[in-house]
Amino acid sequence: MSVHIDIAGLRPEQVAVVPSPLAELGMALHALSEPGHHPGLQGWVTGVTARLDPHLADRMCEADFLWRTTFSDLFMPCAGIPGRSTLPGATLAEELDLLDKLTDEQFVDAALEFTCAVGYGTCGPTALTDPEVRRRSLDLAAARGPRQLRFSERLLADPPKIRAWLRQFLQDCDAAFFAEAWSRLRHQLAADARHKTDLLRQKGLAETLAAVSPAVTLDEAAADISVDKLGDARTTTGDGGLLLVPTSLGWPHLMVLHRYGWQPVLHYPVGSPELAAPPTLEQLALRMTALSHPVRMRICRNLARSAYTTGELAQVHGMTAPEISRHLAVLKKAGLITTRRRGRYVLHQLDVTVVARLGSEFLEGILR
């Protein structure tokens, strides 16, 4: 499972690495709503929450589905500007002006993404123009709760009013907590953008993407970027560009904007605690499957304490050597055990470092 970006015909100068204050504000709102996703931000979240104005906190709940359960494309409005080559603004005010340039159809479709509205990756009728799409969007919103339904009804009835509400809300968040955070974060993000830009010029796109995340790979022959995620989707740069946006608050989320007709965007974490080379989702599934068998769990208990030969494990578990060998082969293929030879004996031992990382790797994998 992967998200693919077709970059056929993409020129090097059409690739840009630029920080986005609006995208970072979106990640700040997400971290405040889902602190469990971001254990490294617990101190910051606690501090902001403690001094947050109660009225602003209430307003934050009115539309938290825009940044809590998904990351709305409204936080990347530059990608929706015609020409598909617009860059994020240098300031939040500039980015909010870009948000105002989206058509009502674009704004509504992006805001309704939380309802699992159809047509994200395809061209089709919108909820503003098609009664059936409108009905389905409201039905899906109702299934997610009364707040989502009220917001969707207001959005469809008066898009400009919701635009104004959202802009004022984001400006109030900036004054309350984000401006202070951005004054610290923007230097780190600008430095990462400069580093990736230099890498792009000197080493090319493949090495730049590898530096963005080990989960991002480039097949130069096929002109295809593959992002290892739990999902299948395709988009294309077409006659537009490719935008790479670093985030300091975003780990473990590696997000791909692949909305139909919009500029593709890779929103990637920097300065994160993620591993230098986290396993692919296929490798992660292989490891979890290997550990799901009760016999292999018991074998791991032995191998976590000491190295054993196949014969010793067979004796301990009352099984034949071929049966033990089959279980060991599964564990070895998953990268969970190491094997070394001592004289005429082959010793197996659990790689406890790999096993200890499984919890964080699972979280990173499903939230990526």
N, C-alpha and C positions, 0 to 999 in steps of 0.2 A: 504494500500500500504506500503510495507516494503522491505528492502534488508535483505535476510536471509543468515547466514553463518552456514553451517553444521560443527559442531566440534566433531563429533563422533570419539572417540579414541584419542582425543587431551589430552596430558599429561600436568600437570601444568608447568613443566620446558620448554614446547614448546611455552609458552606465554611470550612475551617480551615487555617491555615498554621502548622505546628508542627515544630520540630526533633525528631529521634529519636536518642538515644544508641545504641540497639541497631542501628538502620539504619546509623549511621555506623561502628559497630564492624564491621558486615558489609562495608562498603566498605573499611575498613582491612585486613581479612583478604583481600579481593579484590585490593587493590593489592599486598599482600605476595606473593600467589600469582601475579599477572600484572602485574609492574612495567612490562612493555612497553606496556600499555594506558594508563599514567599517567606519561609522561615527566617531568612537572613534579614528581613525588613521588620521583624517584630518590634524592635525598639522604636523605629521611626513611626510605625503604625500606631503604637501605644501613645507616643507623644502627640501626634496629630489628633488622634481621637479624643485625648484628654482635654485639649484646648479648643475643640471644634464647637462653633456656635450651634446650639440645639436646633435653631431654625434651618441653618444650612444642612445639618445632619438629616433633618426631615426631608428637605428637598432632594438630598442625595439618594433617598430611598424611592423617590417618585419614578425614576427611570433607570434604576441601577442595573436592569437587564441589558442596557446598552454596553456595559463594561464588566458585568459580573459573570454571566454565563457565556458571553461571547465578547469579542472585541469589535465593536461596530466600525465599519469602514468610514463612518462620519469623522473618526479621529485621523483619517488620512485623506482629507478632501482634495489635496493636490492631485491624487491619482485619478480623480474623476473629471478634471478639467480637460476640455477638448484639446486634441493634439497629443495627449498622453506623454507629455514631457515636462510638465510643470514640477518644480521642486518645492519642498516644504518651505514655509516662511521662516525667517530668522527669529521672529518674535511670535508670541502667542497671538497678539493682535493681528499680525499679518496672516496667520493661519486661520483665524476666525473670519477674516475677510475672504479667504479662499473658500471656507465653508459656505459663505453667503453666495458664492458664485455657482454652486451646484444648482441644477434645476430642481423644481419641486418634486419631480418624479424620482430623480436621483436621491434626494434627501429622504423622501418617504421610503423608498425601497431599502436604503441603507439602514434606516431607523427600524424598519420592520424585520430585519434579519433575524432578530431573536425569536420570531414566530415560526422559524423554519420555512419562510415563504419560498415558493418554488421559483426556479429560474435564476439562481445566483450566478451560475456559470453559463447561462444561455440568454439569448435575447427573446423576450416575450412581453405580453401585456403587463401593465402595472396596476397596483391597487387603486391608483387615482383615476385610471381610465377604463378599467374593466370591472364590471359589477361582480363577476364570479370570483376574480382574484381578490377583490375587496371583501367579499363574504367569507372566503376561505381564510384570509388573513385575520379577520375578526374572530372566526371560530377557533383558530389556533391560539390567538392571544387569550381568548376566554379560558381555554384549557390550561393556560399557565397562570391564571389568577386574575382577580378583579383589578389590580393595579395595572397590569399589562393591558387589559381590555380597555380601561378608561383612557390610558395613554394613547392606544391605537385609535380609539374613536376620536379623540381630540386631534391627533395627528392627521387623520384622514379628513376631518371636517375643516381644519384650518392650519395647513402647513406653515404659513408665515408666523402664526402665533407661537407654534412650537419651536420654530427656528429662533425667535426672539427669546423665548424662555430658556432654551439651551445655551444660547450665547451669554445671557446674563448669568446663568448658573456657572458656566465655566469661568467667567470673569470673576465671580465671587470666590470660586475655589482658588483661583490664582492669587487673589488678595489674601485669602485666609491661610493658605499653606503652601501652594505650589511655587510661587515666585521665589520664596526662600530656598526651596529644594532645587529649583532649576538653576539658581545662581551657583550652586555647588556642582550639579550634575553636568551642566552644559560644557564645562571644560574637559571633563573626561570623555564625553561623547564627541566633542570636536576633535580631540586628540585621536580617538579611534577612527573617526572619519578620515582624518589626514593620513593615518597609517594605512588604512585600506585603500585609499586613493593612490598613494605611492606604490603600494603592492600591485594594484591594478595596472598602473603604467609600466612598472618594471618587470613584473612576473606574469601578468595576464589574468584573465577572468577565472580560470580554473583554480589557481592558487589563492586568489582573493576569496572565492566562495569556500574553499577549504578552511581558510582562516575565520570566516564568518561562523561556520559550524561544521563539525564532521558529518552532520546529518545532511549537508548540502553538497551535491556532487554535480559535475558537468561532464556530459558526454559530448565532446567537441565534434566528433564525426556526425552525430545525430543532431547537433545544435539544440541539445535538450538539457535543462537543469532539472534535477530530481531532488525533492525535499522529502526525507524519510519521515512520514507522519501517518497517524492513524486515520487515513482517509484517502480517497481517490478523486483527483480533479486535474483538469488541464486548463491552461491559459496560454496566451501568446503575447509577445511584445509587439508583434505586427509592425506597424510603421512608427511605433512609439519607442519609449526607453524602458530601462529596468532601474528601479530605485531600491537602494539598500539603506535601511534606517536603523541605526543602533539604538538600543535602550539600556539604561542602567537599572531600571526597576523591573525589567520584564522576565528575568529568569524564573522558571524554566521554559517559558513560552517562546517558541520560534514560530512566528506566524507568517503566512503567505496571503497577501491580498490577491485574489484571482477572480474578482467580480468581472462579469462580461462587459467589455468595452472600456474598462479602466486600465490604467498603467499597472503592471504587476509590481508588487512591493514585497521585499523580504524584510521583515521586522525582527531583528536578532538581538540577543542579549550580549552585553560586554561585561567584563569584570565579574563574571559569574562564578559560582563554586562548582559548575559542572565539570565533569571529567574531560581531560584533554581529548580522549577518544571514546565517548560513550558508545555502547553497543547499538547496533541497528535494532529496529523493532523485531525483525526476524530472529536475531540473536537473543533478544530478551525473551521472546516467546519460547525459544528453544530451551533456555535455561529454566524457565518456570515450569515447562512441561517435564523436563528431566527431573526436577525436584518433586513433582506431584505424585510419583510412584512411592508407595510405602516402603518397599524393599530398598530403593535407592536412598530414601531418607535415612533408613537405618545404617546403610553403608556409609553415608556421609557422617553420621554420628561417630563411627569408628575412625574414619579418615580425618576428621577434624582434630582428633587427639594424637594420632601417630600415623606413620606410614605403614601400609600393610601390603603383603603380596596377595595375588589372586587366591592362592591356596589357603592362606590364613583366613581370608574373608569367607571362603567357602566353608571352612571348618566352623568359624564363629556363627555363621548364619544357617548352617545345616543344609547347604545347597551344593550343587556340583560346580566345578571350576568353570565349565562353559556357560552356565547360567550367570555366574558372577561376572564373567568376562563381557557378556552382553550388556549387563547393567553398567559396568565400568565404561564401555564404549560409548554409551549414551551420555554419561556424565563428562567424558573427555571431549566428545564432539561439541558439547555445550560450553566447554571452556571452564568447567568447574573443578577439575582435578588436574594435578600435575603428575608426571610419571618420570622416574629416574631409575637407572640400572645400578645395582651394586653387586659386582661379581656376576654370578649366574642368576641372581634374583632381580625381578622387576618390582619396584615399590611404587605404590600409588598413595597420594595424599591430597586432601581437600585444599583448594586455594581459598583460604578463609578471607583474603582481601576481596576477591571477586564476589563471594557470597555476601559479605558485609555491605557491599555496594548495591545489592539488588533492590532494596527498598527505595533508595534515591533514584536508581535507574528506572524503576517502574513508574515512579511519580513523574520523572522527567519525560519518559516515553509517552504516557497518556496525556500529559499536559502540553507537550511540545507543540 
